[in-house]
Amino acid sequence: MFIVGVLLFTILSGAEVLAAVDRAEVGTPITFDAEARTYRVVFIRGEIEELNFRAVSNMRCDVTTADGASVTVDGSSQAVASESEFGSSVGTFDAVAGPTTVACAFVRDPGGLLQNYAVAPERKGAKIAAYVLVGLGSVVTMIGVRFVITGLRGRSVVEHVPI
């Protein structure tokens, strides 16, 4: 279960970049026809770990939804951030159906050559399933370790009741 959960989480993180509605260089806006759902902005990873962290914390995205509402996604103020080999989460926003524009820029340029971002639909149900599988797998593993330790010590698990 644990391994399946980790694999599912990794696949979902990759899907945020590989199956994004669009991607662009930071500074270039992305316009797409959104559905009424939550979307995630992902900074596509560069080669240098320290630059990735600085890039995400210095990134600010202005989102204009189809109903004209403006939303700001700020990479420095995420409650929960995720990071994978594919990209680092900048934040999420809720869109309404229709044309939506996401324009990301750096507050301070972090340096580095690869400065691209992507916008992808968030897959909450699948991520929750991945977290549940990781948690259940961890519990089952701990129970299994307990049984192995009990077996190695040679303690009796069943008590004999005198008749």
RATA-V685967 format. One record per pair of residues at least 6 apart in sequence whose C-alpha atoms are under 7 Angstrom apart, sorted by the first residue. I is the first residue (numbers start at 0). J is the second residue. Records with the same first field share a line. If there is no record, write none. Layout:
I=J ; J
This chain:
0=132 ; 133 ; 135 ; 136
1=132 ; 133 ; 135 ; 136 ; 137
3=132
4=129 ; 130 ; 132 ; 133
5=129 ; 133
7=129
8=126 ; 129
12=83 ; 85
13=85
15=119
16=85 ; 86 ; 117
18=119
19=117 ; 118 ; 119
20=118 ; 119
21=29 ; 117 ; 118
22=116 ; 117 ; 118
23=29 ; 115 ; 116 ; 117
24=114 ; 115 ; 116
25=103 ; 104 ; 114 ; 115 ; 116
26=102 ; 103 ; 104
27=102
28=100 ; 101 ; 102 ; 103
29=100 ; 101 ; 102
30=98 ; 99 ; 100 ; 101
31=98 ; 99 ; 100
32=97 ; 98 ; 99
33=94 ; 95 ; 96 ; 97 ; 98 ; 99
34=94 ; 95 ; 96 ; 97
35=94 ; 95 ; 96
36=93 ; 94 ; 95
37=91 ; 92 ; 93 ; 94 ; 120 ; 121
38=91 ; 92 ; 93 ; 118 ; 119 ; 120 ; 121
39=90 ; 91 ; 92 ; 118 ; 119 ; 120 ; 121
40=88 ; 89 ; 90 ; 91 ; 117 ; 118 ; 119
41=86 ; 87 ; 88 ; 89 ; 116 ; 117 ; 118
42=55 ; 86 ; 87 ; 88 ; 89 ; 115 ; 116 ; 117
43=85 ; 86 ; 87 ; 115 ; 116 ; 117
44=51 ; 85 ; 86 ; 87
45=51 ; 113
50=109 ; 110 ; 111
53=109
54=109
55=74 ; 75 ; 89
56=74 ; 75
57=74 ; 75 ; 105 ; 106 ; 107
58=73 ; 74 ; 103 ; 104 ; 105 ; 106
59=72 ; 73 ; 74 ; 103 ; 104 ; 105 ; 106
60=71 ; 72 ; 73 ; 101 ; 102 ; 103 ; 104
61=69 ; 70 ; 71 ; 72 ; 101 ; 102 ; 103
62=69 ; 70 ; 71 ; 100 ; 101 ; 102
63=69 ; 70 ; 99 ; 100 ; 101
64=94 ; 95 ; 98 ; 99 ; 100
65=95 ; 96 ; 97 ; 98 ; 99
72=90 ; 91
73=89 ; 90
74=89 ; 90
77=90
80=88
81=87 ; 88
82=88
